[in-house]
Structures are given as structure tokens and as C-alpha cells.
Amino acid sequence: MSFSELRAFLLVAEKGSFLAAAIASGESRTTLRRHVDALEARAGVPLLHRDRRGVIPTEAGTRLLASGRVMEREFTDLLTSIREMGRLPSGTVRVLLPVGLPMTGLSAIQALLKASFPQLRFRLTFYDGPLGPTPPEADVVAWFGETPPPGAWEARVVTRARQRLLAAPAYLEMHGTPTDVESLCRHELAVFAAPDDPAGRLVTRTGQRVPKEPLVVTSNVDFLHATARSGAAIAWVPDGDVPPPPGEPPLVPVLEALFGRDVPVSVGVPAALVELPKVRVFLENLTAIRDAGLSAR
């Protein structure tokens, strides 16, 4: 399979017709058809259903479409890495972060890199929800948990965020402080959808599941903190020592003897980008800060 064949298939499948793909790419429909036909011949099965209205992927084509996007991105990243080998770190580091991740460690890395490599710039993008098989283009990706997104990654756990029950002081004054699992079930709960438990179950340190349907389940850590501060619920959330808004008291831990765990925070780089100068120095400084104990807690 050549890159031209794969690229033609991806473009036609995503655009829905050879005409639309030709307009988008500047290549002729004949060229695109030749590439797709060659790819189907190599695969030994049809990859596209074709009719007057356009094309849709077959079952085999759908499978190739999902993996092919990753392959295309990795190939492009590899070419970029080769092109920049031996150069001083420069350009923009594209960082993809989960909503609510504490920024202390990242800010320290940025400050160190800016002092040593003033030509570097940073573009931060935040996502809410699990990373799919084709995460948005990025040089560095962070996520809660240890398991990386699908694909080839160099990944490492850089810190751990404490997950615990948190409530606003005013909420506890109004509704009372729960003292056990039974009394906790009388309160509304806002629960973090962890990577290892997207359903958002609330479990004690000893493995007892709380038989209470949460008011809300989300991977958006900021939203969970805001829900607790508003007095709408007690939140089960990685706190990362997030400071309260000015003028507001900090959230109060609840039932710490019964509930609490550490959630790993990982950072990964697509394997094809590991030797890119701007990525390499980012990882080196991240490791130095982690080892020095300065990363976010």
C-alpha cells in the first residue's frame, strides 16, 4: 500500500465522492480512482460502495478509514521529525490537555523552555471527554490515567491527582455533613468519569459501591468543581489543589477515611515525533520537573 493510495482513499471516503475529493485536493478524479482501485486490488475486497450519489465505505473500508487516519498522521509527523533533525528547538508546541488539569507543572515547563529557547511558542487546546482513536493533531497530549490513546506513543506518568469527595462549606451547613455511606446517599453527587471507569461509579477505599445514581457524570473536572461550589452536589473529583475563585472559601473534603484515591496524570508524544527538537526538549524538561518534585499535585 502506497501513501498516495491511502491518502486518496481517505480523502474520497471523507468527502463522500470522487468529485468532492478532486476539488479539495486539486487532483483529477481519474487519478483518485486509479489510486483507490489499486488499493482495493491490494486489499482484495471492495473498500467503497459507489453509486450516482457518491461513495460510502464498506465494512472493510470503515475499518481502514479508522486506522488509516492514524497512519497518515504518523507518516506526516515522521516526515516533519526527519526534516527538523539537528535543528535548534523552534516553532509551536501543540499541547492537548484535559479540561481541569492543574497547570502548575505545565507553567513551570513553559517558563524553563522560554528562558532557554525563546523561539518556542505554545498552543494549548483543551478537550472534554475520552480520547478517541484519532485525537486532534498535537505534539504532546495529556490525559487522566495510564493507558495511552490508540496508536504508537511514548508515554509516561508525570504526576498523580488526588480524587476525593468535595463540598462547599455553605452546602454542608445547609444539608449536613455525611458520616457514612448511608447518609451520603441522601445527598446529590457529581462524579468524575475516570478513564478506567467512564460510567462514574463511586466506590469506597475498601471497594464498596455507593448505591446512589449521580446527579451528573462527566470527565470535565472544572465543571465538577463548579457544581460543588454552587451547592448543587458533593463532587467526587480529582482536585489537584485547585484554588477557589477569589472571595470564595475552598471546598471541604468529605468522608476522607472512606473515600479517596490517586488518579495518574500521563503525558504522551506520538512515536513519530519523539525526535522532533521542540518535542524532545519539552519531554526532557517535563521529566526534570517531575523528578525534582515540582510537577502539579
C-alpha positions in Angstrom: 0.0 0.0 0.0 1.5 3.3 -1.0 0.9 6.6 0.9 -0.7 8.1 -2.3 -3.3 5.2 -2.4 -4.1 5.5 1.3 -4.4 9.3 1.1 -6.7 9.1 -1.9 -8.9 6.6 -0.2 -9.1 8.7 3.0 -10.0 11.8 1.1 -12.7 10.2 -1.1 -14.2 8.4 1.9 -14.3 11.6 4.0 -15.6 13.8 1.2 -18.2 11.3 0.1 -17.5 11.4 -3.7 -14.6 11.4 -6.1 -15.7 14.9 -7.4 -15.6 16.5 -3.9 -12.3 14.8 -3.2 -10.9 16.1 -6.5 -12.0 19.7 -5.8 -10.5 19.5 -2.3 -7.2 18.0 -3.3 -6.6 19.6 -6.8 -6.1 16.1 -8.2 -8.2 14.7 -11.1 -11.0 12.2 -10.4 -9.2 9.8 -12.7 -6.0 9.9 -10.6 -8.0 9.4 -7.4 -10.0 6.5 -8.9 -6.7 4.9 -10.0 -5.3 5.1 -6.5 -8.4 3.8 -4.9 -8.7 0.9 -7.4 -5.1 0.0 -6.8 -5.7 0.0 -3.0 -8.8 -2.2 -3.4 -6.8 -4.6 -5.5 -4.1 -4.9 -2.9 -6.8 -5.4 -0.1 -8.6 -8.0 -2.2 -12.0 -6.6 -1.1 -14.1 -3.5 -2.0 -13.5 -0.6 0.2 -16.2 1.8 -1.1 -19.8 1.3 -2.2 -20.1 3.5 -5.3 -23.3 4.9 -6.9 -24.6 8.0 -8.6 -25.0 9.8 -5.3 -21.3 9.3 -4.2 -19.5 6.7 -2.1 -19.7 5.2 1.3 -17.2 2.9 3.0 -17.8 -0.8 3.1 -17.3 -2.7 6.3 -13.6 -3.2 5.3 -13.4 0.4 4.2 -14.7 1.6 7.6 -12.0 -0.3 9.4 -9.3 1.0 7.1 -10.7 4.6 7.5 -10.3 4.5 11.3 -6.7 3.1 11.2 -5.7 4.9 8.0 -6.2 8.4 9.6 -3.7 7.4 12.3 -1.3 6.0 9.7 -1.5 9.2 7.7 -0.9 11.4 10.7 2.1 9.3 11.9 3.6 9.4 8.4 3.3 13.1 8.2 4.7 13.5 11.7 7.6 11.3 10.8 8.5 13.4 7.8 8.3 16.6 10.0 10.6 15.0 12.5 13.2 14.0 9.9 13.0 17.4 8.3 13.9 19.1 11.6 16.6 16.8 12.9 19.7 18.6 14.0 17.9 22.0 14.2 17.6 24.1 17.4 14.1 23.8 19.0 11.8 26.3 17.4 8.2 26.7 16.3 5.0 26.0 18.2 4.5 23.1 20.6 0.9 21.9 20.2 -0.3 20.7 23.6 -3.6 18.9 24.1 -4.9 18.8 27.7 -8.0 17.5 29.5 -10.3 20.2 31.0 -9.4 20.8 34.6 -5.8 19.6 34.6 -3.8 21.6 37.2 -1.5 23.9 35.3 1.4 24.3 37.8 3.7 21.8 36.1 3.0 22.9 32.6 3.6 26.6 33.5 7.0 25.6 35.0 8.0 23.8 31.8 6.9 26.8 29.7 9.0 29.1 31.8 12.1 26.9 31.6 11.8 26.5 27.9 11.1 30.1 27.3 14.3 31.0 29.1 16.4 28.6 27.2 14.7 28.6 23.8 13.0 32.0 23.3 11.9 31.0 19.8 9.5 28.4 21.1 5.8 29.1 21.3 2.9 27.1 22.7 -0.6 26.4 21.6 -2.8 24.8 24.3 -6.1 23.0 23.4 -8.4 21.6 25.9 -10.7 18.6 25.4 -13.6 17.2 27.4 -14.2 13.5 27.1 -12.2 10.4 26.3 -9.6 10.5 23.5 -10.7 8.5 20.5 -8.6 6.6 18.0 -7.8 9.8 16.1 -7.2 12.5 18.7 -6.8 16.1 17.4 -3.4 16.9 15.9 -0.9 17.6 18.7 2.7 17.2 19.6 2.1 16.5 23.3 -1.1 15.0 24.8 -2.0 14.7 28.5 -4.7 12.5 30.0 -6.0 11.2 33.3 -5.0 7.5 33.6 -2.1 5.4 32.4 -3.4 3.8 29.2 -2.5 5.9 26.2 -4.9 6.6 23.3 -4.8 4.1 20.4 -1.6 4.3 18.3 2.1 4.4 18.9 3.1 6.7 21.8 6.0 7.4 24.1 4.1 7.9 27.3 4.9 8.4 31.0 3.0 9.1 34.2 4.1 12.6 35.3 2.1 13.1 38.5 -1.0 11.9 40.4 -4.0 13.9 41.2 -5.9 13.2 44.4 -9.5 12.2 43.8 -11.8 12.8 46.8 -15.3 13.9 47.8 -15.5 17.7 48.0 -18.3 20.0 49.0 -18.9 23.7 49.6 -18.9 24.8 53.2 -22.3 26.5 52.7 -23.7 23.3 51.3 -22.7 21.3 54.3 -24.1 23.9 56.7 -27.5 23.7 54.9 -27.7 19.9 54.3 -25.4 18.4 56.9 -22.1 16.5 56.6 -22.5 12.8 55.7 -20.9 10.5 58.2 -21.1 7.1 56.3 -22.2 5.6 53.0 -25.9 5.5 54.0 -26.0 9.2 54.9 -24.0 10.1 51.7 -26.8 8.5 49.6 -29.1 11.2 50.8 -27.1 13.8 49.0 -26.8 14.7 45.3 -23.5 13.5 43.8 -21.4 14.8 40.9 -19.0 12.1 39.8 -15.8 12.1 37.7 -15.9 9.8 34.7 -12.4 8.3 35.0 -10.7 6.6 32.1 -10.8 3.3 33.9 -14.5 3.8 34.8 -16.4 6.1 32.3 -19.7 5.1 34.0 -18.6 7.1 37.0 -19.1 4.7 39.9 -18.4 5.9 43.4 -16.5 3.3 45.4 -15.1 3.4 48.8 -11.4 2.6 49.6 -12.5 -0.9 50.5 -14.3 -1.5 47.2 -17.9 -0.9 48.5 -20.0 0.7 45.7 -22.3 3.6 46.7 -25.9 2.7 45.7 -26.8 6.1 44.5 -27.3 7.4 41.0 -25.2 10.5 40.5 -26.8 13.8 39.6 -24.2 14.2 36.9 -21.3 12.2 35.5 -18.6 14.0 33.4 -14.9 14.0 32.7 -14.9 17.8 32.9 -13.0 18.4 36.2 -13.7 22.2 36.1 -17.4 21.5 35.8 -17.4 19.2 38.8 -15.6 21.8 40.9 -18.1 24.4 39.8 -21.0 22.1 40.6 -19.7 21.6 44.2 -19.1 25.3 44.7 -22.6 26.1 43.5 -24.1 23.9 46.2 -25.8 21.6 43.8 -24.0 18.4 44.8 -21.0 16.8 46.6 -18.3 16.2 43.9 -16.2 13.0 43.5 -13.3 14.6 41.6 -9.6 14.9 41.2 -8.9 18.1 43.0 -5.2 18.8 42.2 -5.2 21.5 44.9 -7.3 23.8 42.6 -7.6 27.2 44.3 -11.1 28.6 44.7 -12.2 31.7 42.8 -11.3 35.0 44.6 -13.5 35.7 47.5 -14.8 32.1 47.8 -13.8 29.6 50.5 -12.1 26.4 49.4 -14.1 23.2 49.0 -14.1 20.9 52.0 -13.1 17.2 51.9 -15.9 14.8 52.9 -15.5 11.3 54.3 -11.8 11.2 53.7 -11.4 8.0 55.8 -13.8 6.2 53.4 -13.2 7.8 50.0 -10.0 8.7 48.2 -7.6 7.5 45.6 -4.8 8.8 43.3 -5.5 9.3 39.6 -2.4 9.1 37.4 -1.8 12.0 35.0 0.1 10.9 31.9 1.8 12.7 29.1 2.4 11.2 25.7 4.0 12.1 22.4 3.3 10.3 19.1 6.2 8.0 18.5 6.9 9.6 15.1 7.5 13.0 16.9 9.8 11.9 19.7 13.0 13.2 18.0 11.5 16.5 16.9 13.7 19.1 18.7 10.8 21.1 20.2 9.2 17.9 21.5 12.4 16.4 22.8 13.2 19.4 25.0 9.6 19.6 26.2 9.9 16.0 27.4 13.3 16.5 28.9 12.2 19.5 30.9 8.9 17.7 31.9 11.0 14.8 33.3 13.4 17.1 35.1 10.5 18.9 36.8 8.8 15.7 37.7 11.9 14.3 39.2 12.5 17.4 41.2 9.1 17.2 42.7 7.8 20.4 41.2 5.1 18.9 39.0 1.4 19.6 39.9 -0.2 17.7 42.7 
